[in-house]
Amino acid sequence: MGGPLDLPPEQVEDLLVSTARAVSEHLGSVADGPVASAEPVHPATVRSWLADTYPLEEPQSAATAVRDLVAALRRWGVHTTHPGYFGLFNPTPTAAGVAGELLAAAVNPQLAAWSHAPVAVEAEQHVLRFLAGRLGLASGAVAGNITTGGAEANLTAVLLALTRAFPGYADQGLRGLPGRPVFYASAESHLAWVKIAHGTGLGRDALRLVDVDEHLRMDTSRLHALVEADRAAGHLPFLVVGTAGTTGAGIIDPLRDLAELAGTHGLWLHTDAAWAGAISLSDRLRPLLAGIERSDSVTLDAHKWLSVPMGAGTILTPHAELLARTFRLSTGYMPGAVEDAADPYTTSIQWSRRFAGLKVLLSLVAAGRSGYAAQIERDTDLGTLLADRLRADGWQRLNHTPLPVVCVTDPATEHLDPATAWAWHDAVADRVVRGGTSWISPVRVAGRPALRACITSHRTTSTDVDRLVDALRHARDREPLPRRH
């Protein structure tokens, strides 16, 4: 007789089958409804529903709760799995990835120690070697981990760079250094770097956000000048971050030039390719990442363009020994090391770890590199189609990238003051979202207000592109431009 947390096998099967049916029905029907609620969702409404429905004192039916929660999730929320979602990098998950989540949860291997989960650990390393090979990193010495997401991967890169640059950092921390470490990223980069600077004790002022050029790429001349000025001021430059696929505009920094500059100045080069690193799976698009193979570390999020369920980031580096030196330790309670195998707790920030790499492996197995290449190229072609149709409809594109992020503005807003122009673009985006067929967002591109649309779901088609163009046209017509003062 089991305890109060146990269910009889037949009830477990019924619960899992009914959950699988609910998941399948949701994925099959989400496109038939709106991409987001037309009316604002108030926090008090959701909180009251949860408190009234689930007092959590006595047992309730889990199967009923699954049905209720699916309905609530459908009612309140933005559906990133909808083919009309042209938003941030939140794709529709692959069916194989969803299956991987279920299997990982059921078997629940503990990946801290190799001896506890040899298949799980090696499966993740197999995926990492594959991705590293496509990126061109040194395959013989490559090391890395599946992470909770890009933020953890990028934090790992900063710790690697600090450990290499300052031998005393591991034991003495920042107080043992002869000056203040500083590092550099594009002004268009993901601002997780601010949190990382704060969390590591470097301080937010240690992050230098480098101006971009007319193409929104990091200005390497400006970067060189900043490094020289910091050195002259007694600071300690140690890291430069290149971005492959900026969040706002989908821009790839000049990675070859950054590699040259990093080599000249003795800096660690990290490439944050959380989104666009996926194009390495396409032979046609891989040249856009030229120079990434010279990186000291790379971030690539599988839960972005590889369309696996959140979260599944990766950190990859050809400096295997440094990765081990940064995180290695031993305890009296962990299992002993296995020859020719690394325990993940000795090579990562995490200790207890779930088998997040299984959903990545199964997705790659189901589609193959060739399938992913075809999908990514299709998405890119749809981005070109979207840009062409918006241009024909009178919109002006502000970002120049071959990747499927399209940022447009109405040329008539160019002479408005920034606050008024932003309010107009925000109102147009709101009208589009409330229309139910598409989801887009306002964005600032080099400080200029615009509308951002990204091909994100692998289910998006040219029909969805047409619906977005129509929705934007109708929203613009119904949102009069303010008069110029």
C-alpha positions as semicolon CSV with decimal commas, in nm:
position;residue;x (nm);y (nm);z (nm)
1;M;0,000;0,000;0,000
2;G;0,151;0,329;-0,106
3;G;0,149;0,659;0,075
4;P;-0,077;0,959;0,015
5;L;0,124;1,072;-0,287
6;D;0,086;0,743;-0,471
7;L;-0,183;0,670;-0,728
8;P;-0,283;0,322;-0,845
9;P;-0,128;0,238;-1,185
10;E;-0,463;0,255;-1,364
11;Q;-0,521;0,610;-1,232
12;V;-0,171;0,714;-1,336
13;E;-0,241;0,588;-1,685
14;D;-0,578;0,763;-1,701
15;L;-0,422;1,090;-1,585
16;L;-0,139;1,078;-1,836
17;V;-0,364;0,973;-2,122
18;S;-0,615;1,249;-2,048
19;T;-0,332;1,501;-2,019
20;A;-0,186;1,389;-2,351
21;R;-0,529;1,422;-2,508
22;A;-0,567;1,774;-2,367
23;V;-0,223;1,871;-2,499
24;S;-0,299;1,731;-2,843
25;E;-0,635;1,906;-2,857
26;H;-0,477;2,234;-2,751
27;L;-0,202;2,219;-3,012
28;G;-0,453;2,120;-3,277
29;S;-0,702;2,395;-3,202
30;V;-0,500;2,692;-3,075
31;A;-0,485;2,840;-3,426
32;D;-0,865;2,852;-3,437
33;G;-0,883;3,104;-3,154
34;P;-0,732;3,448;-3,094
35;V;-0,359;3,478;-3,044
36;A;-0,428;3,676;-2,724
37;S;-0,720;3,794;-2,517
38;A;-0,890;4,099;-2,667
39;E;-0,952;4,245;-2,323
40;P;-0,698;4,330;-2,051
41;V;-0,638;4,058;-1,792
42;H;-0,650;4,188;-1,435
43;P;-0,425;4,022;-1,174
44;A;-0,705;4,014;-0,916
45;T;-0,924;3,812;-1,152
46;V;-0,666;3,539;-1,198
47;R;-0,574;3,533;-0,830
48;S;-0,937;3,500;-0,723
49;W;-0,997;3,218;-0,967
50;L;-0,696;3,025;-0,837
51;A;-0,788;3,079;-0,472
52;D;-1,151;2,976;-0,526
53;T;-1,076;2,678;-0,750
54;Y;-0,778;2,534;-0,562
55;P;-0,788;2,594;-0,185
56;L;-0,515;2,325;-0,159
57;E;-0,627;2,190;0,178
58;E;-0,782;1,860;0,066
59;P;-0,721;1,638;-0,239
60;Q;-0,894;1,723;-0,565
61;S;-0,904;1,549;-0,901
62;A;-0,580;1,611;-1,092
63;A;-0,749;1,515;-1,420
64;T;-1,018;1,777;-1,364
65;A;-0,753;2,033;-1,274
66;V;-0,571;1,964;-1,600
67;R;-0,887;2,037;-1,799
68;D;-0,958;2,350;-1,597
69;L;-0,603;2,480;-1,630
70;V;-0,593;2,422;-2,003
71;A;-0,910;2,628;-2,034
72;A;-0,768;2,902;-1,813
73;L;-0,441;2,911;-2,003
74;R;-0,639;2,940;-2,326
75;R;-0,854;3,221;-2,185
76;W;-0,584;3,428;-2,019
77;G;-0,253;3,461;-2,196
78;V;-0,063;3,522;-2,516
79;H;-0,045;3,203;-2,720
80;T;0,312;3,176;-2,838
81;T;0,218;2,847;-3,008
82;H;-0,024;3,031;-3,240
83;P;0,094;3,067;-3,603
84;G;-0,008;3,433;-3,583
85;Y;0,239;3,501;-3,302
86;F;0,504;3,729;-3,453
87;G;0,659;3,818;-3,120
88;L;0,969;3,741;-2,923
89;F;1,172;3,423;-2,961
90;N;0,907;3,194;-2,811
91;P;0,837;2,927;-3,071
92;T;0,578;2,656;-3,103
93;P;0,739;2,348;-2,940
94;T;0,800;2,032;-3,137
95;A;0,587;1,732;-3,049
96;A;0,906;1,533;-2,988
97;G;1,021;1,801;-2,746
98;V;0,694;1,779;-2,553
99;A;0,737;1,401;-2,535
100;G;1,091;1,454;-2,409
101;E;0,964;1,671;-2,125
102;L;0,722;1,399;-2,017
103;L;0,981;1,122;-2,030
104;A;1,243;1,330;-1,846
105;A;0,991;1,408;-1,572
106;A;0,882;1,046;-1,537
107;V;1,228;0,887;-1,523
108;N;1,363;1,190;-1,335
109;P;1,734;1,113;-1,364
110;Q;1,970;1,318;-1,147
111;L;2,236;1,460;-1,377
112;A;2,467;1,597;-1,109
113;A;2,676;1,279;-1,117
114;W;2,764;1,076;-1,427
115;S;2,733;0,748;-1,237
116;H;2,370;0,823;-1,152
117;A;2,264;0,896;-1,509
118;P;2,520;0,782;-1,767
119;V;2,275;0,771;-2,059
120;A;2,128;1,111;-1,976
121;V;2,465;1,281;-1,931
122;E;2,610;1,130;-2,247
123;A;2,294;1,209;-2,445
124;E;2,331;1,576;-2,356
125;Q;2,699;1,572;-2,443
126;H;2,616;1,408;-2,776
127;V;2,381;1,698;-2,856
128;L;2,641;1,953;-2,748
129;R;2,911;1,796;-2,965
130;F;2,676;1,803;-3,261
131;L;2,594;2,172;-3,213
132;A;2,959;2,261;-3,154
133;G;3,053;2,085;-3,475
134;R;2,801;2,286;-3,674
135;L;2,934;2,607;-3,517
136;G;3,289;2,508;-3,610
137;L;3,427;2,500;-3,257
138;A;3,724;2,274;-3,187
139;S;3,543;1,941;-3,174
140;G;3,822;1,748;-3,001
141;A;3,824;1,964;-2,689
142;V;3,475;2,115;-2,686
143;A;3,291;2,114;-2,356
144;G;2,968;2,258;-2,228
145;N;2,634;2,206;-2,064
146;I;2,263;2,230;-2,120
147;T;2,155;2,531;-1,914
148;T;1,827;2,671;-1,786
149;G;1,850;2,935;-2,058
150;G;2,067;3,200;-2,217
151;A;2,112;3,397;-1,896
152;E;2,280;3,104;-1,719
153;A;2,489;3,030;-2,028
154;N;2,603;3,392;-2,053
155;L;2,680;3,405;-1,681
156;T;2,894;3,095;-1,726
157;A;3,085;3,271;-2,004
158;V;3,161;3,567;-1,776
159;L;3,288;3,333;-1,504
160;L;3,510;3,153;-1,755
161;A;3,651;3,481;-1,882
162;L;3,721;3,607;-1,528
163;T;3,888;3,280;-1,429
164;R;4,116;3,285;-1,733
165;A;4,206;3,652;-1,711
166;F;4,269;3,670;-1,336
167;P;4,434;3,363;-1,175
168;G;4,354;3,489;-0,825
169;Y;3,987;3,547;-0,893
170;A;3,874;3,195;-0,801
171;D;4,000;3,217;-0,442
172;Q;4,020;3,589;-0,368
173;G;3,736;3,723;-0,579
174;L;3,730;4,075;-0,714
175;R;3,901;4,219;-0,407
176;G;4,221;4,039;-0,502
177;L;4,249;4,213;-0,839
178;P;4,474;4,515;-0,904
179;G;4,198;4,711;-1,077
180;R;3,838;4,702;-1,188
181;P;3,743;4,441;-1,452
182;V;3,528;4,576;-1,734
183;F;3,361;4,412;-2,033
184;Y;3,188;4,512;-2,355
185;A;2,866;4,432;-2,541
186;S;2,664;4,601;-2,811
187;A;2,411;4,865;-2,711
188;E;2,162;4,645;-2,901
189;S;2,254;4,331;-2,706
190;H;2,029;4,147;-2,462
191;L;2,052;4,333;-2,131
192;A;2,084;4,016;-1,927
193;W;2,443;4,142;-1,913
194;V;2,331;4,410;-1,667
195;K;2,197;4,147;-1,427
196;I;2,510;3,937;-1,471
197;A;2,735;4,234;-1,393
198;H;2,528;4,298;-1,081
199;G;2,517;3,935;-0,970
200;T;2,888;3,864;-1,013
201;G;2,987;4,168;-0,809
202;L;3,145;4,338;-1,109
203;G;2,884;4,612;-1,074
204;R;2,656;4,741;-1,345
205;D;2,901;5,016;-1,434
206;A;3,153;4,749;-1,538
207;L;2,944;4,680;-1,848
208;R;3,033;4,903;-2,142
209;L;2,749;4,919;-2,395
210;V;2,919;4,993;-2,725
211;D;2,752;5,215;-2,984
212;V;2,633;5,054;-3,306
213;D;2,695;5,154;-3,666
214;E;2,435;5,249;-3,926
215;H;2,352;4,880;-3,971
216;L;2,295;4,835;-3,594
217;R;2,609;4,620;-3,560
218;M;2,861;4,681;-3,284
219;D;3,097;4,957;-3,395
220;T;3,441;4,796;-3,369
221;S;3,621;5,131;-3,397
222;R;3,427;5,255;-3,098
223;L;3,498;4,929;-2,915
224;H;3,873;4,966;-2,977
225;A;3,865;5,324;-2,845
226;L;3,678;5,217;-2,530
227;V;3,924;4,936;-2,455
228;E;4,219;5,173;-2,498
229;A;4,056;5,437;-2,276
230;D;3,976;5,181;-2,004
231;R;4,330;5,050;-2,003
232;A;4,466;5,405;-1,980
233;A;4,236;5,467;-1,682
234;G;4,375;5,163;-1,499
235;H;4,075;4,937;-1,560
236;L;4,104;4,570;-1,661
237;P;3,924;4,479;-1,985
238;F;3,871;4,102;-1,997
239;L;3,571;4,016;-2,218
240;V;3,395;4,126;-2,536
241;V;3,051;3,992;-2,627
242;G;2,936;3,959;-2,986
243;T;2,567;3,907;-3,053
244;A;2,440;3,679;-3,328
245;G;2,078;3,783;-3,366
246;T;1,990;4,081;-3,148
247;T;1,653;4,058;-2,977
248;G;1,519;4,383;-3,112
249;A;1,631;4,378;-3,474
250;G;1,791;4,039;-3,549
251;I;2,136;4,183;-3,622
252;I;2,458;3,980;-3,630
253;D;2,762;4,167;-3,502
254;P;3,082;4,159;-3,715
255;L;3,214;3,841;-3,555
256;R;3,534;3,817;-3,760
257;D;3,632;4,173;-3,669
258;L;3,550;4,108;-3,304
259;A;3,767;3,796;-3,308
260;E;4,058;3,997;-3,446
261;L;4,013;4,272;-3,190
262;A;3,974;4,027;-2,902
263;G;4,295;3,853;-3,008
264;T;4,482;4,182;-3,034
265;H;4,375;4,296;-2,687
266;G;4,389;3,956;-2,519
267;L;4,016;3,950;-2,444
268;W;3,785;3,653;-2,412
269;L;3,538;3,649;-2,704
270;H;3,193;3,524;-2,619
271;T;2,923;3,506;-2,885
272;D;2,565;3,525;-2,765
273;A;2,398;3,330;-3,045
274;A;2,098;3,235;-2,833
275;W;1,860;3,281;-3,127
276;A;2,052;3,296;-3,454
277;G;2,300;3,024;-3,364
278;A;2,037;2,786;-3,497
279;I;2,119;2,891;-3,855
280;S;2,440;2,691;-3,819
281;L;2,224;2,387;-3,905
282;S;2,163;2,530;-4,253
283;D;2,443;2,507;-4,508
284;R;2,282;2,798;-4,691
285;L;2,272;3,032;-4,390
286;R;2,577;2,916;-4,194
287;P;2,808;3,172;-4,370
288;L;2,619;3,450;-4,192
289;L;2,794;3,333;-3,873
290;A;3,145;3,358;-4,018
291;G;3,388;3,415;-3,734
292;I;3,181;3,244;-3,465
293;E;3,417;2,946;-3,482
294;R;3,687;3,169;-3,326
295;S;3,479;3,232;-3,014
296;D;3,605;3,126;-2,673
297;S;3,247;3,044;-2,579
298;V;2,905;3,045;-2,743
299;T;2,548;3,057;-2,612
300;L;2,278;2,884;-2,818
301;D;1,923;2,843;-2,686
302;A;1,745;2,535;-2,816
303;H;1,416;2,677;-2,683
304;K;1,433;2,955;-2,940
305;W;1,477;2,870;-3,309
306;L;1,518;2,496;-3,247
307;S;1,162;2,502;-3,112
308;V;1,197;2,283;-2,805
309;P;0,995;2,358;-2,490
310;M;1,146;2,604;-2,244
311;G;1,398;2,610;-2,104
312;A;1,698;2,467;-2,278
313;G;2,000;2,688;-2,330
314;T;2,352;2,570;-2,405
315;I;2,700;2,696;-2,325
316;L;2,980;2,568;-2,547
317;T;3,353;2,629;-2,522
318;P;3,668;2,479;-2,673
319;H;3,839;2,541;-2,336
320;A;3,738;2,219;-2,162
321;E;4,007;2,236;-1,896
322;L;3,913;2,592;-1,804
323;L;3,546;2,495;-1,770
324;A;3,646;2,221;-1,527
325;R;3,883;2,453;-1,337
326;T;3,609;2,713;-1,297
327;F;3,357;2,476;-1,136
328;R;3,551;2,173;-1,012
329;L;3,529;2,071;-0,647
330;S;3,498;1,753;-0,443
331;T;3,285;1,653;-0,148
332;G;3,257;1,358;0,086
333;Y;2,896;1,289;-0,005
334;M;2,896;1,289;-0,385
335;P;2,966;0,964;-0,574
336;G;3,322;0,913;-0,690
337;A;3,426;1,030;-1,034
338;V;3,417;0,788;-1,328
339;E;3,725;0,764;-1,549
340;D;3,691;0,943;-1,885
341;A;3,367;1,112;-1,778
342;A;3,288;1,447;-1,615
343;D;3,029;1,486;-1,343
344;P;2,810;1,779;-1,454
345;Y;2,812;1,934;-1,107
346;T;3,186;1,987;-1,152
347;T;3,149;2,171;-1,484
348;S;2,845;2,395;-1,429
349;I;2,672;2,636;-1,193
350;Q;2,390;2,389;-1,138
351;W;2,413;2,100;-0,894
352;S;2,091;1,902;-0,910
353;R;1,988;1,900;-1,275
354;R;1,694;1,770;-1,473
355;F;1,735;1,596;-1,808
356;A;1,660;1,909;-2,013
357;G;1,866;1,783;-2,305
358;L;1,627;1,496;-2,380
359;K;1,375;1,724;-2,552
360;V;1,657;1,863;-2,765
361;L;1,782;1,517;-2,859
362;L;1,436;1,386;-2,948
363;S;1,358;1,695;-3,155
364;L;1,682;1,650;-3,350
365;V;1,612;1,280;-3,392
366;A;1,262;1,346;-3,523
367;A;1,354;1,620;-3,772
368;G;1,722;1,560;-3,838
369;R;1,956;1,843;-3,927
370;S;1,808;1,843;-4,276
371;G;1,458;1,902;-4,138
372;Y;1,575;2,186;-3,918
373;A;1,766;2,340;-4,207
374;A;1,457;2,331;-4,425
375;Q;1,242;2,486;-4,151
376;I;1,490;2,764;-4,070
377;E;1,533;2,847;-4,439
378;R;1,154;2,849;-4,481
379;D;1,119;3,087;-4,185
380;T;1,383;3,313;-4,334
381;D;1,204;3,318;-4,670
382;L;0,880;3,407;-4,492
383;G;1,062;3,696;-4,324
384;T;1,166;3,825;-4,666
385;L;0,808;3,788;-4,789
386;L;0,677;3,981;-4,488
387;A;0,928;4,262;-4,540
388;D;0,840;4,288;-4,911
389;R;0,466;4,300;-4,847
390;L;0,496;4,560;-4,574
391;R;0,718;4,773;-4,797
392;A;0,461;4,749;-5,076
393;D;0,199;4,862;-4,823
394;G;0,388;5,182;-4,746
395;W;0,584;5,082;-4,436
396;Q;0,954;5,168;-4,402
397;R;1,188;4,898;-4,277
398;L;1,447;5,012;-4,021
399;N;1,655;4,697;-3,974
400;H;1,868;4,535;-4,242
401;T;1,910;4,165;-4,170
402;P;1,859;3,847;-4,374
403;L;1,701;3,691;-4,065
404;P;1,321;3,693;-4,016
405;V;1,290;3,992;-3,783
406;V;1,115;4,284;-3,954
407;C;1,101;4,626;-3,787
408;V;0,893;4,886;-3,967
409;T;0,763;5,238;-3,915
410;D;0,522;5,466;-4,092
411;P;0,739;5,727;-4,270
412;A;0,490;5,994;-4,166
413;T;0,601;5,952;-3,801
414;E;0,963;6,043;-3,871
415;H;0,916;6,409;-3,776
416;L;0,705;6,348;-3,466
417;D;0,865;6,382;-3,126
418;P;0,981;6,041;-2,991
419;A;0,714;6,013;-2,719
420;T;0,430;6,082;-2,962
421;A;0,574;5,848;-3,225
422;W;0,610;5,573;-2,964
423;A;0,252;5,618;-2,844
424;W;0,123;5,587;-3,201
425;H;0,318;5,269;-3,276
426;D;0,211;5,123;-2,942
427;A;-0,153;5,198;-3,022
428;V;-0,124;5,034;-3,365
429;A;0,033;4,721;-3,211
430;D;-0,247;4,711;-2,952
431;R;-0,512;4,728;-3,224
432;V;-0,344;4,441;-3,409
433;V;-0,330;4,224;-3,097
434;R;-0,691;4,298;-3,001
435;G;-0,794;4,194;-3,351
436;G;-0,700;3,837;-3,253
437;T;-0,525;3,716;-3,570
438;S;-0,170;3,836;-3,499
439;W;0,061;3,942;-3,218
440;I;0,334;4,203;-3,266
441;S;0,503;4,454;-3,039
442;P;0,645;4,805;-3,048
443;V;1,022;4,838;-3,038
444;R;1,289;5,105;-3,053
445;V;1,541;5,061;-3,333
446;A;1,844;5,282;-3,274
447;G;1,613;5,496;-3,062
448;R;1,343;5,527;-3,325
449;P;0,993;5,387;-3,249
450;A;0,886;5,103;-3,475
451;L;0,679;4,785;-3,492
452;R;0,852;4,448;-3,464
453;A;0,738;4,123;-3,624
454;C;0,939;3,799;-3,613
455;I;0,869;3,464;-3,776
456;T;0,871;3,252;-3,462
457;S;0,634;2,957;-3,499
458;H;0,721;2,668;-3,729
459;R;0,348;2,661;-3,814
460;T;0,344;3,014;-3,958
461;T;0,264;3,024;-4,330
462;S;0,228;3,286;-4,602
463;T;-0,142;3,302;-4,512
464;D;-0,050;3,418;-4,161
465;V;0,185;3,675;-4,314
466;D;-0,104;3,807;-4,527
467;R;-0,326;3,830;-4,219
468;L;-0,062;4,033;-4,037
469;V;-0,019;4,273;-4,328
470;D;-0,397;4,318;-4,346
471;A;-0,422;4,368;-3,969
472;L;-0,151;4,633;-3,978
473;R;-0,321;4,813;-4,264
474;H;-0,654;4,820;-4,082
475;A;-0,494;4,928;-3,753
476;R;-0,303;5,210;-3,924
477;D;-0,620;5,330;-4,096
478;R;-0,808;5,339;-3,765
479;E;-0,530;5,502;-3,563
480;P;-0,497;5,856;-3,699
481;L;-0,151;6,006;-3,697
482;P;-0,111;6,299;-3,459
483;R;-0,074;6,636;-3,623
484;R;0,277;6,771;-3,646
485;H;0,322;7,072;-3,421
